Amino acid sequence: ILFPLLIFLCCNNGRSNRAEASKLRRGSIRPNDEIDDMSSSSASATEVRSLFSYKSLTDAEIFALKKTPPSLKNSKCGDSMFRKNHPGCRKFDEAPTKAPSIPFFAPPSGSATQSPPPTTSGPTGSPTLPPPPTTPSPTREPSMQPSTEPSTMSPSTSFPTASPTRIEDRPVSCIQTVKGNELVIPKGVNFRKGDVHCLISDDGQAAYFGYTWSNEFGLFTNSESVWTIHGTMISKFNRWSFQEDGNLVLRDGRGRSIWTSQSSGNYGTQLKVSVERVWIEANVEFPVWSQPPYLGPPTPAFSSGEYPDPNSGLQYYAYYYPWYNRGDWTRHGYQDEPLLGKYGTDEVAVAEKHIQWALETGISSWIISYWGPNHLTMKHFRVGMMNAPSLNKMKFCMLYESVILDGRGSWRDGSKEEALYRDLKVIVDDFFDHPSYLKVNGRPVIIFYISRSRMPYGEGFDGPSVLANMRRRLGYNIYFIADEPFFDWNNDSPDGNRNAFKNGEQVFDAYTTYNMFQNSRVRRGETATDYQLREAMPVWNRWAEQLPLFPNVMPQYYDFRGNKPLLGNSADFMKQLREVACLPRTNFDGAPHIMMITSFNEWWEGTQIEPEDGSPGNWNNYGFQFMETLATFKKEVDSLGTYWCSEDTVVEANDGKRD
């Protein structure tokens, strides 16, 4: 009788156990939330172990977990072994939400008092950790592998910043306390709530960095929040670490990243803290990441005397590309390494340095590559350049990349015109009211890239009608510049070009060329100036004799497509500047004398004047040569008001008249 009864009981218990195991697999038992009663579950060791992402548990530890008395499940998670090996239990050990006011750097209630702050060998010395507290502290687990999943937050996207509060309102426990002007955060260590790193500067200021008991992560001083992340997302925050790959990562209770500094791939860097900022330092002029942004040293990288006046005489507008991601430039190949390293164009510090260099060089406006409001270029431009403090010292306008009209209807039925209107309306709404947006004679400027192929008369583009409709519908008398001149039979001269004249009337307000490069015309070993003067100048002369033309200068060319390169150096570039500046100027109606620079930072086509780092492996070690050459020429023109052309004629810089 007893034997069948035992079999019956075992079978029923097995069904119950399988049901509980199924619950585990379905996720109804949630790790790192409230601890469920697992005493009745007989799920396999593998199934239970899978619930805990922080530590591999032995079978004996799992057995102890499963035997935790139900009455203790909400009492600090039961016995000491359970609490030690189950990180989710720590939520029951945390300080109350409304912590009592405690003096600065004081540990939470119940912890032993920290020993006096140790000192380091200097501001950059490795920090000395204080003796451990006498009460048990949470175990530090090894950092997880570098995060490869995309972050839900960009490094420059911050949560609502807290209003300044006193440091005494945030009880903290100092993991380390350092005397000096900066401290270094250890790599590969996971830190949790209440774990902060404390700094006493040489002038007596106090600051700390980490995750406070009052649910704030960031850098704080005695009187203010220097930089913080908090808000709704912080409720998911469980721990933070500075990984070996140079990425600062905040993770939730299941180990998933909820925010990163997006600086992975920067091995050998250090996470440093001062009373003014927190940053990831690499062996380059600018930090890999910094909050608040680092704006660079006040001393310019090269001295060109006083800045050339960017608002008089000959003007220089430079093409600018905000499409680079920090540390990852692999979308295309490139030949030289930037002086600033593989920077991100969404970084304010980088934008500020670029503006500084532009002003020193005499560049008065950026021409920003525009691929639509949701493209990387606009995301970076808004976050980086638009927040640079010195943007108010120069201008910018948009280069409408007309290839984005491909596949969006036809000019003949008006659908492509409607697509153009929608794109331009975003530019108008987002940028025209900005005080730094470029205007010519009071009219905001938009430049159309390769309009010659994307707005052809032969495909139904009626220039005068389309442009008049754009101005009327957008509410601005926009100054439209078209990229028309080239080597094709209908582009090498304005004669017969329907985008130059129609019914005897000029179509666009002015014309320009982005790049006159054509591989079949390049002679091996020649310089960019040789090519420009031989191939481009005849075309430019034909256009400049009849229409307002803003030609481009290009110091060098070496693209990722395998085309023949064009060399460049300082003397060669100066010759090109002088010759291109001497083109005739016709029918300008008071427009400035403008020369386009191709480019400031188009590294993938190798046309940049931005300085390279001088590495032996670079194709052309030009350093600051191109910028210095442009600054020298601009300064001479501004100071003298004249310059010499090759045929020994002097040209007045302001009106282009030859004597």
N, C-alpha and C positions, 0 to 999 in steps of 0.2 A: 504493500500500500504506500509506504513512504517513498519507494523508488520512483513510481510514476508521478507522485506529487513534486518531487525534486525536479524531474525533467520538465514538468509544466511550468514551475516557477522560473527555471533557468531560461526557457524559451521566451516567456513574457518579458523577462528582464532584458534579454537580447534584443527584442523588438524595441524596447524603450531606449536601450543604448544606441541602436542604429538610428533611431529617430533623432536623438540628441546629436549624434555625429553628423547627421544630415543638416541639422540646424547650424552646426559649425561651418559646414561647407557652404551653406547658403548665406552665411554672414549674419544670421540673426543674433549670434553671440558676438558682440562688437568689442574687439580689443581696444584698450586705451580709453574707453568710455567707462561707465559704471561697471564694476566687476560683477559678472553674472555668477550665480550659484552653479559651480561646476562639480559639486561633490557627487551628484548622481550620474554625471556623464562618464561613459567609458570609451570616449573617442580615442583613436589610436594616438600614440606618442607623436607621430608625424603630424597629425591633424592639429593637435594642441600646440606643437612647436611652431606651426605656421602662423599662429595668432600673434606671435611675439617677434617683431622685426628687429629688436634691439640686441638680443642675446640668444645664442643657441643654448637651449636648456637640455640638461641630461634627462634620461628617463626617470631617474630618481627624483629630480626636481619637479618633473611633470606629475609624478605620482603624488608628491606633497601638495602641489597645486590642486589636484583633483580632490584631495581629501580635506580641503579647507572647510571648517565647520560653517554651515549657512549663517549661523548667528553672528559670525565675524565678518561677513562679506562687506559691510559698510563701516566696519570698525578698523580703519587703517589697513584694510585688506588682510586681516588675519595675522598669522604668525610671521616671524622675522624672515624666514626663508621665502615665503610668498612675497613679502614686501621688497625684499632685496632683489628678487629676480623678475619681478613684474613691474616694468616702468610705469604702467598705467596707475599703479597704486600711489605714485607720488602726488597725484592731484589731491589725495586725502591728507597728505602731510604738509601741504602748502599753508602759508600764512593766511589769515582771514582776508577777505576782500578789502575791508576797511582797516588797514593796519594802523596801529597807534603811531603817533608822531615820535620819531626816534632821531637822535642826532645824526648828522651826516656821516656816511660810511659805517654806520652801525649795522651789525648783522640782525636778522630777524629775531623776534622774541624766542628765547629758548636756546639760541646758539651761544657758543662760547665767544667771549670778546676776542677780537683780532689782536695780534701782537702789533707793536708799533711798526709803521711803514718802513720797510727796508729801503736802501738806496741802491742805485745802479752806478756803474762806472762812469756814466755820462748820459747825455740826452739820447744817444743812439745805442747805448749798451743794452744787453739782454736783461730783461727784468728779472728780479729775484722774487720768487714766490714766498709768501709768508708761511710760517709753520701752520700745519693743518689745525682746524679747530678740534677741541676735545670731544665734541659730540659727533656722531657719525654724520657724514655728508653723502649726498648721492654719488654713486660711482660714476666715473667718467668712462664712457665707452669709446672705442676707437671710432674715428669719423668714417662715415660711409664712403663708398667710392665716389669719384667726381660725378656731379650731376650732369646728365646728358639730356634730360627732358627740358622742353622750353619752359621758361618762367612765365607765370601769368602776369607779372609786372615788369615793366622796363626799369632799368637802373635809375632813370631820372624821374620815374613816376613815384610820387610819394603819397602817403596817406595824409589826411588833413593834419596839419601841424598843430600841436598843442600850444595853447597860450603859455607864455613863460610861467613857470611855477618854481617854487623854492625847492632846493635839493633835499631839504629836510622832510619834504612830503613824500619822498620816495625811499622807503627803507630798503637797503641793499646789503649784500654780503660780498666783500671784496675778495675775489679769487686771487688777485695780486694787487699790491699797492706799490707804486713806483714813484720815486722822487726824481724829477728831471723835467725836460720839456717835451718828451714824447715817450710812449711805451709801445711795446710790441705784443700783439695778441698771438698766443701759441697756435701753431697750425695743427690740423688733424684732431682737434679735441671738440667734443660736443658740450655745449653749455646750455643750461636750462634757466627757468625762471628764478630770479634772485641772484644769478651769477653775473657779476659785473667786474670790470677791470678799472682800478682807481689810480688817478694820477695827481700828484702834488707838484706843480711846476716850480721852477726856480724862483719865480717872483711871488710864490705863495698861493697862486690860484689853484682851485681844486676842480677836478672833472672826473666823470666816470662814463664808461661805455659798456652797454650790455642790456639785459632784459630785466626790468625792475619788477618788484612785487605788485606795483600798481599798473601792470599790463602796458608798459611802454618799452619799446626797444629803440635805442639810439645813443646819442652823445649829449651829456648834460653837464652844466657847471653849477656853481652855487646859486646863480641867479636866473638861469634860463635854460631852455631846451635848445641846444645848438642845432641838432638834427634828430628827428624822430620818425618812427614808423609805428602807427597805431591805428585804431579805428575798428571797423567791422572785421577785417581780415585777421587782426591780431588774436581774435578769439580762437582761431585755429592754430595759433603759434604754439609750438611745443619745445623747440630747441634751435640753436644756431651754432654754426661752426665756420671757420675759415679753412677751406679745403687746401690740399697740397697743390692743386692746379690753379690756385689763386682766385677762387670764387668764394665770395661770402654768401652763405645760403641760410635761409630761414625755412624750417620744415614743420609740418604738422605732426599730429600724433602718430600717423602711420608712416612717417619717414618721407612723405612727398614734399617737394619744394613748393613753397607758396610765394617766395620772393628770392631773387638772387641779384647780385651786383653785375651779372652778365660779364664776368671777367675770367671765365674759365680759359685754360690754355696758357696761362701766365705762370709757369712754374718758376720757382726761385724768387717770387715776390714776397713782401711782408705787409701785413695789416698793421698800420700804425695809428696811434691816437695822440692828439695834442689837445690843449684846451680850446682850440679854434676849429678843428676838423678831424675827421677820420678818413684815412685814405689807404689805398693799396699801392705800395711803392715798388717800382721797377727801376732798372738801370737806364732810364730815359729822362728827358727834361720834365715831362709831365707824368703825374701818377696815372696808373691804369684806371683807377676809379677814385673819386673823392666826393665827400659830402661835408659841408657845402663845397661847391665846385672850386677847384684851384685855378686861379686866373693867371698864374705865371709870374715871373719876376718883373719888376717895373723897368729894368734895364733892357733895351732892345738887343736882339741877338747880333745885329750889326749896326754900325753907326753911319748914317748918311747925312749927318748934320741936321739942320732943321727939316721938318717934313716938307716936301714939295706941296704947294697949294693945290689941292685936288679940285678947286672950283674956278680956276682961271686958265685961259689958253687951251692948250692941247689936253684932251681928256683921255683917260685909260679906263676901260671897263673890262673886267676879267671874268671869264666863264668859270663857274664854281659848281662842284659836284658833291652834294651832301649824301652820298650813298655808301659810305664805308662803315663797316661794323668793326668795333674794337677787337683786334686779334685775329680776325678772319677776313682776309682779302682774297680768298681762293676762287671767287666767281670768275675772274679772268687772271691771266698771267700778267706780270709787270716786271720791268727791268731793274729799277733802282729802288732803294729802300728810303722811305721818308725820314727826315731828321727826327720827327716826332714819333717814329715807329708806326706800327699798324694801328693808327688811331681810329676812334669812332667819331663820325661827324655829328652825332647826337650829344656830344660833350661840350658844355659851355666853355670849358678851359681851352679846348682845341679851337673853337670858333673865335674866342677872344684873341688867341695868339695869331690866327690867320688874319684877323682884322688889323692887329698891330703891325704885322708884316706888310699888309696891303697899304696902310697909311704911310709907312716908311718908304714904300716903293713909289707912291704917288697914284695908286689905283683909287679911283673915286667911287666906283660902283661894282657890286657883284652882279653877274648875270646867272641866275639860279636855274639849274636844270629842273624842269617841271614835267612830271609824268602822271599827274592826277593827284587828288587830295589824299588818297589812301596809299600811295606809293611810298616806299622807304625814303625817297628823297624829301618828301614833304614832312613825314614824321620826324626825320632827323633835323630838318631845317627849323621846324617849330620848336623843338626841344633844345637844340644847340644854338644855332646862330641867332634866333629870335630872342634868346635870353642873354646874349652876350652884352655886357654893360657898354661896350664901345660901339655898338651898331649905330648909335645916334650920331657918330662921327663920319659915317659914309652912307651910301645909298645901295639899294638893290632893286632888281626887276626880275621878271620871269622870262626864261627861255622856254616857250611852249614847244615841247617835243612832238612835232606834228605826226610822228608815226603812230601816236595813240589814237589817231582817227581811222587807222586801218580797220576794215571790217565793220564799220559803224554807219553803213548806209552809202548814199550816193549824193554828189553835189547836184545832180540833175533833178532829183525829186525833193531836195531840201532836207533830207534826213541827216546828211553829214553836217550841214550848216547848223541844224538844231543841236547835234552833238557838240559842235564847236562852241555854241552859245552856252551850253550847260557847263562846259569846262571853264570857259572864260569867266562865267558868273562866279564860280568858286574863287578864282583869283581876285576878282573885283571885291567880293564880299570879305575875303579874308585878309587882303593885303593893301588895297588902295588907300585906306584911311591911315595906314602906318606912316608916321612922319618921315621914315627913311625910304619910303618907296620912291623910286626914280621918276622924275618928271622932266621932260624936255619942253621948254617954253610953257610950263604949267600943265603939260599934258602927260598923264601916266603912260609908261612905256611897256609894251609887250613885244617880244621878238619871236618870230616864227622860224624854227629850225627846218632846214631843207624844204621850204615852201615850194621850191621849184619842182619837187616830185610829189608832194602831198596835196598841193593846191593848184594843179595844172588846169589851164584854160581848156585844154583838149578833153578833159573829163567833166566839164560843166561848171568849173569854178568861175564865177563872175565876180572878180575882185571888187570893183566899185560898189556893186550891190551888196555883197556879203559884208564888207567892212562898214558900209553905212548902216546896215541893219544891226551889226554888233554895237556900234556906238549908240544908236538910238535905243536899243533894248536894254543895254547895260547902263545907260545914263551918264557915260563919260566920253569925252572927246579923246579917245585913246590914240597915242602915237604908235602906229604899227610899223615895225621894221621887218623886212622879209629877207630871208637867206636865198637869194636868187642867182647871182653870178656864178658860173662854173664853165666847164669846157664844152658842154653840149652845144649843138649848132644854134639852139634857140635860147641859150643862157649865156653865151660868151659875149653877147652884146645886148643892150636894151632894144636895139632895132629889131622889130618883129616879135619881141617878147611881150605877150599880152598881160603879164603881171608887172611890166614896167610902164607901158603906156596902153591905154585903151581909148580909142576915139580922140587921141591927142592929149588925154589927161593922165597925169601921173597916178598910179594905182595906190601904192603904199607910200607912207610918209618918208621912208628912207630905206636903204638897202645895205646889206652886209654879207660877209662870208664867214662861216664858222671855221671851215677847213677846206683848203683847195687841194688837199692831197689826193693823188691818183697814182696807184702803184706803177702802172705802165709808163708813166712819165718820169719816174725817178731814175737817176743815173747812180749806179753803185758808188758809194764812197763820198757822195757830195753832201754838202751841208743844207740845213733847212733854208738858210738865206739864199744859197745858190738856186735852190728849187723855186722859192717864192719869187725871186726877181726874174728868173727866166720864164716860168710857166704862168704864175698868177698875175704879175704886173701888167702884161698886155691886156688881160681881161679887165682888170681893175681900171685901167686907164680909159677903156671904152665906156665903162659904166660911169666913172667919175666925171667924165666930160659932159654928161647929160643929166645926171641925177645925184641926189645926196647919197654918198657911199661912205660907210664906216668899215674900212678894210680890217683884216686881222693880221697880227704878227704872231709867229710861231717859232719858239727858240730851237725846237728839236722834234723828232717824231720817231717812235719805236713802239708799234702796237703789238697786241697779243695774237693777232691773226696771222702773223708770219710774213707781213709785207716788208719791203725793203726799208731800212731805217734811214733817217736823215740826221746827220750829226749836228752838234751845236756847241758854241763856246761864246765867251763874252764879246770878243772883238767882232765875231761874225754876227752876233745878235745886234750890236750897236749899228753895224752897217745896214741891217734890215730895218731897224727903227728909223734911221735917217731917210732911207729911200721911200718907205711906205708913207712917212709923214709928208713927203713932197708930192703926193698925188694931187691932182687938181681938185678944187672944191667948188661945186656948182649948185646953184638953186637951193641953198640951205635955209633960206628964210629965217636967219638968226639962230639956227641950230648950232650947238657947239661943234668944235672940231674933235672928232672922236676916233680913237683907235681901239680895236678889240684885241684882247690878249687871249690867245688859245694856247694854253689855259693856265689857270692857277693850280689846279690839282686833278687833272685827268690823267692819273697814273697808268691806267690800262691802255691808253694810246700813247703814253710817253711824251705828252706835249707840255708838261707842267713846268712852271717856274718855281714852285714851292721847293725849298731846299731839300736835298738828299743828305744822307748821313755820312757820306765819305767812305763807305765800306769798300774793301778791295774788290768784292764781287760785283759791284754796281757797274752798269754799262757805261755811264758817264758821270764821273765825279766832278760835278759842277758846283756843288755847295750852294752858296748864296750868289753866285756869279750873275745869273740872269736877273735876279731882283736888284742887285747892286747896279747893273748896267742900266736897267730901266729907270732906277732912281736917279742915276747920274744924268741921263739924257733929259728926264723930266725937269730936274732942277736947273739945268742949263737953259732949257726952253723958257721956263718961268722967269728966270733971272734976267735973261737977255731979251726975251720977247721975239727972238729970231733963231733960225738954225739954217745950216748949209746943206744944200743938195749936191748930188754928184756932179751936175753940170755947172758948178760954181755959181749958182744963183742963190740969193738969200731969200728966205720965206718968212713973212711975218706970221707969228704963231697964232695970233687971234683971228685973222681973217683969211689966211692962206694966200695972200697976194704975193706974187713973185716980182723981184726987182732985178 
